[in-house]
């Protein structure tokens, strides 16, 4: 199962939906902060994430995006930021 690095970001307007979105992203993220998360995802995991997010968000008020990052580039960080790492497994549950 090949995984690629994605950046998932959201802007959710209602506190209840915001909390639910955060819980979903934590299932997939290897790191992140506030409303942006680094996620190593297979194609199946990306589709599953999009489906789960689609069930939570209000398409009239909220925004969500997943951006595939180029895998050939080294991730640069500043300050206390930690480089994303693809773990050997992903726990969903």
PyMOL commands that set and color helices and strands:
alter all, ss='L'
color gray80, all
select helices_A, chain A and resi 15-28+43-56
alter helices_A, ss='H'
color red, helices_A
select strands_A, chain A and resi 4-11+29-33+36-41+63-68
alter strands_A, ss='S'
color yellow, strands_A
deselect
rebuild
show_as cartoon
